Amino acid sequence: MRRMILVLTVTAMLLATLLTLPAGAQMGEKGGEEEPNTPECSWYGPFEEPSWDPWWEYWCYWHGWGWEFVFWVYD
């Protein structure tokens, strides 16, 4: 009985691995792309909170990748 459960578990794990390989290969191809072109960067702010001095944040948007926080500075 134990051997049967072990065989079924290993078989299910192998089947799951075989089904996910094509999806993993596609993700690897997309992740291997070169870095996108020049990002669009700009200052955002001023952000203010009652107990803090106002500050500005510098963010860049990479098309196809998303937002990247660069740095902040007090006003």
NORCORRA-V453989 format. One record per pair of residues at least 24 apart in sequence whose C-alpha atoms are under 10 Angstrom apart, sorted by the first residue. I is the first residue (numbers start at 1). J is the second residue. Records with the same first field share a line. If there is no record, write none. Layout:
BEGIN
I: J ; J
END
This chain:
BEGIN
35: 62 ; 63 ; 64 ; 65
36: 62 ; 63 ; 64 ; 65
37: 62 ; 63 ; 64
38: 62 ; 63
39: 63 ; 65 ; 66 ; 67 ; 68
40: 67
41: 67 ; 68 ; 69 ; 70
42: 70
43: 70 ; 71 ; 72
44: 72
45: 72 ; 75
46: 73 ; 74 ; 75
47: 74 ; 75
48: 75
END
